[in-house]
């Protein structure tokens, strides 16, 4: 099922730059609510094709990667709720196919990327960094310097962790001119380094793909133009790296117990403080969100991500409003480089059909929660279309049912599931169509392998 067609194309290939911006939401990348100061991103959007309705397959990094780089929904790949394990050996990745096209691989990724069997062998050194490293720590300068000595054709994969908790914001960007909230200021910092990287490449010879693995909640919101921050975010962000380093690996279980205990205390404190604020429900769920929440959801802040492509096959300054998915990225890249090697039977499809109007019918994207490591969480699965969002309990389709009309209710505040049972039924048919099952296409996880991956995820802040 997963064997690619092994036909080589001798035509010179374009270089490929893939930028994955951890926790970057679509509404902060483009549109009326975008970050205040992102001139380089704005320039690239004007010179590329931007997909306004891109949905990630999950709200976590590993499942996000799996979807992006295999073209498959993550539950088919081996990384699923049965346990964290490596990608199945029989599943080809984008990198397997690019290697057959003669590509050389370079990049920088979080440490857990080395453990899951998804990424290729890299030509550069010190590829994998820990979660306390960001562009301003010297990683940005290291990356920029590498672009002067890449063997063509190259594929450079960069995963920016700057927006992931705990956030370290340099004094240079911690100014109101870059935004009122921390998120916008970090966006300005990321934008600065994107500009530095783009300066080093020839856009005529390079295909650029910018996206995110997933979105995130933003605990700071603006109410009457004043910042509401019930999290004491600066204190949390400064303490988290120190606390993380205090606990050695053998004490991870103790650290997790402390984490969930503190989360409960913080939740109760925030509940008291928020009672005096007149916040709309979508802002209320933002400020009340806790990283240790056991009741999981799949609102757009978690899975609606940016996707920008710069390539000669994609028109400049084009905005696509039809739904696309992260699983469409890999087959799109293969078509961009004129590869004669393709995936067989994947969930994704080339996005060139979207810009050429060859597929007028709106599609759908399947979405699922990433599980919590230490505790059993109440997970959901669902469907995203251009117009509707649907999610419900992972095991029981009658529990925790949510349905939103995104055209009339962009912030997902009005659950219409009880008044539109016809649409609920339609969404369930979509789920049945992809043959989703909790144990679908899974293997028995290797305990040693699973422990290694879980330990790396804990280092990244996933409890």
C-alpha positions in Angstrom: 0.0 0.0 0.0 2.7 2.4 0.9 5.3 1.6 -1.7 6.2 4.6 -3.9 6.7 4.5 -7.6 10.4 4.4 -8.1 11.0 6.4 -11.3 13.7 9.0 -11.2 13.5 12.4 -12.9 16.8 13.7 -14.2 15.7 17.4 -14.5 17.5 19.8 -12.1 15.5 20.1 -9.0 14.7 23.3 -7.1 16.1 23.7 -3.5 13.4 23.4 -0.8 13.1 25.5 2.4 10.5 24.2 4.9 9.9 26.5 7.9 7.7 25.1 10.6 6.8 27.7 13.2 5.7 26.0 16.4 2.4 27.2 17.9 1.8 29.9 15.2 -1.9 30.5 14.6 -3.4 31.4 11.3 -5.1 34.5 12.7 -1.8 35.9 13.9 0.0 35.3 10.6 -2.5 36.9 8.2 -5.8 38.8 8.5 -7.5 41.4 10.7 -6.0 40.0 13.9 -2.5 39.4 12.7 0.5 40.4 14.8 1.4 44.1 14.7 5.0 44.0 13.3 5.8 41.2 10.8 7.0 43.0 7.7 9.0 40.1 6.3 6.0 37.7 6.6 3.8 40.4 5.0 6.3 40.7 2.1 6.4 36.9 1.5 2.6 36.7 1.6 2.5 39.4 -1.1 4.9 37.4 -3.2 3.4 33.9 -2.7 0.2 32.0 -2.4 -1.4 32.0 1.0 -3.9 29.3 2.0 -6.3 31.0 4.4 -8.1 27.8 5.5 -5.4 25.4 6.4 -6.1 22.8 9.1 -3.4 20.8 11.0 -4.2 17.2 11.8 -3.7 17.6 15.5 -2.9 20.0 18.4 0.6 18.6 19.1 4.0 18.5 17.5 4.6 14.8 16.8 1.2 14.3 15.2 1.6 17.5 13.3 5.0 16.4 11.9 3.6 13.0 11.0 0.8 14.5 8.9 3.1 17.1 7.2 5.8 14.7 6.2 3.9 11.5 5.3 0.7 12.9 3.7 -1.2 10.6 6.0 -3.5 11.3 8.9 -1.3 10.6 12.0 -3.3 7.7 13.3 -2.2 5.7 10.3 1.5 6.3 10.9 2.2 4.6 14.3 2.1 7.7 16.3 -1.4 7.6 17.9 -3.2 7.3 21.2 -2.2 3.7 21.6 1.3 5.0 22.5 4.1 7.2 21.3 6.2 5.2 19.0 8.3 5.6 15.9 6.8 6.0 12.4 6.1 2.6 10.9 9.1 1.4 8.8 6.9 0.5 5.8 5.6 4.1 5.5 7.6 6.3 3.1 8.2 9.9 4.1 8.7 13.0 2.1 12.4 12.6 2.8 12.6 9.1 1.5 11.2 10.3 -1.8 13.3 13.4 -2.0 16.4 11.3 -1.4 15.5 9.3 -4.5 15.5 12.6 -6.3 19.0 13.3 -5.2 18.4 15.8 -2.4 20.8 16.6 0.5 19.2 17.4 3.8 20.0 20.1 6.3 18.1 21.5 9.2 17.5 22.3 12.9 14.8 20.5 15.0 13.9 19.9 18.6 15.6 16.9 20.2 12.6 14.6 20.1 12.8 14.7 16.3 15.9 12.4 16.6 13.8 9.6 18.3 10.8 9.0 16.0 12.3 7.7 12.8 10.6 10.4 10.7 13.5 12.6 9.7 16.5 11.8 7.3 20.2 11.8 7.8 21.4 15.4 7.8 24.6 16.9 6.3 25.1 19.5 9.0 26.0 19.0 12.6 24.2 19.9 15.8 20.8 19.5 14.2 18.8 18.8 17.3 18.5 21.5 20.0 16.8 21.5 23.4 13.6 23.4 24.1 15.5 26.3 25.8 17.2 27.3 22.6 15.7 29.9 20.3 16.8 32.2 17.5 18.1 34.9 19.8 20.3 32.4 21.7 22.6 32.1 18.7 20.6 29.5 16.8 19.5 32.2 14.3 23.1 33.2 13.5 24.1 29.6 13.1 21.3 28.9 10.7 22.0 32.0 8.6 25.7 31.1 8.3 24.9 27.6 7.0 23.1 28.8 3.9 26.3 29.9 2.3 27.6 26.3 2.0 24.7 23.9 1.1 25.2 21.2 -1.5 22.5 21.4 -4.2 19.8 20.3 -4.5 19.1 20.8 -0.9 16.1 20.5 1.4 16.4 22.6 4.6 13.9 21.8 7.4 13.7 24.3 10.2 11.4 24.0 13.2 11.3 27.2 15.3 10.5 26.6 18.9 10.5 30.3 19.8 6.7 30.5 20.4 6.5 27.3 22.5 6.3 27.5 26.3 8.4 28.5 28.0 8.8 31.6 25.9 12.1 33.6 26.2 11.6 37.0 24.8 14.7 39.2 24.3 14.7 42.8 25.5 15.2 43.8 21.8 11.6 42.7 21.0 10.0 43.2 24.4 8.7 46.6 23.5 5.1 47.9 22.9 6.0 48.9 19.3 6.1 45.2 18.5 2.7 44.5 20.0 0.8 44.8 23.3 0.9 41.1 24.1 3.8 38.7 24.4 2.7 36.6 21.5 2.8 39.5 19.0 6.3 40.5 20.3 7.6 36.9 19.8 6.0 37.0 16.3 8.1 40.1 15.6 11.3 38.3 16.7 10.5 35.3 14.5 9.7 37.6 11.6 13.1 39.3 12.0 14.9 35.9 11.6 12.8 34.8 8.7 13.9 38.0 7.0 17.6 37.1 7.7 17.1 33.6 6.3 15.3 34.7 3.2 18.1 37.2 2.4 20.5 34.2 2.1 18.6 32.2 -0.5 17.8 32.7 -4.2 14.0 32.7 -4.4 14.2 32.0 -8.1 15.9 28.6 -7.4 14.2 27.8 -4.1 10.7 26.7 -3.1 9.7 28.1 0.3 7.0 26.5 2.4 6.0 28.2 5.7 3.5 26.6 8.0 3.0 25.5 11.7 2.7 22.1 13.3 -0.3 23.3 15.3 -1.8 26.4 16.9 -2.1 27.4 20.6 -4.1 29.2 23.2 -3.0 32.7 24.0 -3.5 33.4 27.7 -3.1 37.2 27.2 -6.1 39.0 25.6 -7.0 42.6 25.0 -10.1 43.8 26.8 -11.0 47.5 26.1 -7.5 47.8 24.6 -6.0 46.7 28.0 -4.0 43.5 28.4 -5.6 40.8 30.5 -3.0 38.3 31.7 -4.1 36.0 34.6 -1.1 33.7 34.1 1.7 35.9 35.3 3.3 34.7 32.1 6.7 36.4 32.6 7.2 34.6 35.9 6.1 31.3 34.5 8.3 31.6 31.4 11.4 32.6 33.5 10.9 29.9 36.1 10.0 27.0 33.8 13.5 26.4 32.4 15.0 26.5 35.9 12.5 24.1 37.3 12.9 21.8 34.3 16.6 21.6 34.8 16.2 20.9 38.6 14.3 17.7 38.0 16.6 14.9 36.6 15.2 12.3 34.3 14.6 9.7 37.1 12.4 12.3 38.9 10.1 13.0 35.9 7.1 11.3 37.6 7.5 13.6 40.6 7.9 16.6 38.4 4.6 15.6 36.6 2.8 15.3 39.9 4.0 18.8 40.9 3.0 20.1 37.5 -0.6 18.9 37.8 -0.9 20.1 41.4 0.3 23.6 40.5 -2.1 23.6 37.5 -5.0 23.0 39.8 -4.0 25.8 42.1 -3.5 28.2 39.3 -6.9 27.3 37.8 -8.7 28.1 41.0 -6.9 31.4 41.4 -7.6 32.4 37.8 -11.3 31.5 38.3 -11.6 34.0 41.2 -9.8 36.8 39.3 -11.7 36.4 36.0 -15.1 36.7 37.7 -14.8 40.5 37.6 -14.0 40.7 33.9 -16.7 40.9 31.2 -14.9 38.7 28.7 -16.6 37.0 25.7 -16.6 33.2 25.9 -13.8 32.8 23.4 -11.5 35.1 25.4 -12.5 33.5 28.6 -11.4 30.0 27.4 -8.1 31.6 26.3 -7.2 33.1 29.7 -8.5 30.1 31.6 -6.6 27.6 29.6 -4.1 25.4 31.5 -1.4 23.2 30.0 -2.6 20.4 32.3 -6.2 20.4 31.2 -7.6 16.9 31.0 -10.7 17.9 29.0 -9.3 18.5 25.5 -11.0 20.4 22.7 -10.1 21.2 19.1 -11.0 24.8 18.6 -9.5 26.7 15.7 -6.9 28.3 17.9 -5.4 24.8 18.2 -5.6 23.6 14.6 -6.1 26.5 12.2 -2.5 27.1 10.9 -0.9 29.3 8.3 0.4 27.9 5.0 2.4 30.0 2.6 4.1 28.7 -0.6 6.5 30.7 -2.7 7.3 29.0 -6.0 7.1 29.9 -9.7 4.1 27.4 -10.1 2.1 29.4 -7.5 0.9 32.9 -8.3 2.1 35.9 -6.4 -0.3 37.6 -3.9 -3.0 34.9 -4.3 -5.2 34.1 -1.3 -7.0 30.7 -1.4 -10.1 30.4 0.8 -10.9 26.7 0.1 -10.0 24.3 2.9 -6.6 22.6 2.6 -4.7 20.4 5.1 -1.2 19.9 6.4 -1.3 16.4 4.8 -1.4 18.2 1.4 2.1 19.7 1.9 4.3 16.7 1.0 2.5 15.7 -2.3 2.6 19.4 -3.2 6.3 19.6 -2.8 6.8 16.5 -5.0 4.7 18.1 -7.7 6.6 21.4 -7.4 10.0 19.7 -8.1 8.5 17.6 -11.0 9.2 14.4 -9.2 8.2 11.2 -11.0 8.3 9.4 -7.6 5.0 9.8 -5.7 3.2 8.4 -2.7 0.6 5.7 -3.2 -2.7 5.9 -1.3 -2.2 8.9 1.0 -4.8 11.3 2.5 -3.1 14.4 1.1 -3.2 15.8 -2.4 -1.3 18.4 -4.4 -2.4 21.9 -3.8 -1.8 22.8 -7.4 -5.3 21.5 -8.1 -6.6 24.2 -5.7 -5.1 27.1 -7.5 -6.0 25.7 -10.9 -9.6 25.3 -9.9 -9.5 21.6 -10.8 -11.3 20.7 -7.6 -14.4 22.9 -7.1 -15.9 20.9 -4.3 -14.9 21.8 -0.8 -13.1 19.0 1.1 -12.6 18.2 4.8 -9.8 17.7 7.2 -9.7 15.2 10.0 -8.5 16.4 13.4 -7.5 14.7 16.6 -6.0 15.5 20.0 -2.5 14.7 20.9 -2.7 12.7 24.2 -1.2 13.7 27.5 1.8 11.7 28.6 1.2 11.2 32.4 -2.6 11.1 32.7 -5.5 9.8 30.7 -7.2 12.8 29.1 -10.6 13.2 27.6 -9.7 13.4 24.0 -11.8 14.4 21.0 -11.7 13.8 17.3 -13.4 15.9 14.6 -13.8 17.4 11.1 -13.0 20.8 9.8 -14.5 22.2 6.6 -14.3 25.7 5.3 -17.7 26.4 6.8 -18.1 24.1 9.8 -16.1 22.7 12.7 -17.2 19.5 14.4 -15.6 17.5 17.3 -16.7 15.0 19.8 -15.5 12.4 22.3 -12.9 10.1 20.8 -14.7 6.9 21.9 -18.4 7.9 22.1 -19.9 9.9 19.3 -22.7 11.0 21.6 -20.5 12.7 24.2 -19.0 16.2 24.2 -20.5 17.0 20.8 -19.6 20.4 19.4 -20.6 21.9 16.0 -19.9 25.5 14.9 -20.8 27.5 11.8 -17.5 29.2 11.2 -18.9 31.7 8.7 -21.3 33.1 11.3 -19.4 32.2 14.4 -15.7 32.6 13.8 -14.8 32.4 17.4 -16.7 29.2 18.0 -18.9 30.4 20.8 -22.3 29.0 19.7 -22.6 25.2 19.7 -25.3 24.3 17.2 -25.0 20.5 17.4 -28.4 20.1 19.0 -30.2 22.2 16.4 -28.4 20.7 13.4 -28.4 16.9 13.8 -28.3 16.6 10.0 -24.9 18.3 10.0 -23.7 16.1 12.9 -24.7 13.1 10.9 -22.8 14.4 7.8 -19.7 15.0 9.9 -19.8 11.5 11.3 -20.0 10.2 7.7 -16.7 12.0 7.0 -15.1 10.3 10.0 -16.4 6.9 8.8 -15.1 7.7 5.3 -11.5 7.8 6.5 -12.0 4.5 8.4 -10.9 6.0 11.7 -10.7 3.7 14.7 -9.0 4.1 18.0 -6.7 1.1 17.3 -6.9 1.5 13.5 -3.7 0.5 11.7 -1.8 0.4 14.9 1.0 -1.8 16.2 1.9 -2.9 19.7 4.1 -0.1 21.0 7.7 -1.0 21.9 7.9 -0.1 25.7 11.6 1.1 25.5 10.9 3.1 22.4 7.8 4.7 23.9 9.7 5.6 27.1 12.4 7.4 25.1 9.9 9.4 23.1 7.8 10.3 26.2 11.0 11.4 28.1 11.9 13.7 25.2 8.3 15.1 25.1 8.5 15.9 28.8 11.6 17.9 28.1 9.6 19.9 25.6 7.0 20.7 28.2 4.4 18.0 27.3 3.1 16.4 30.5 
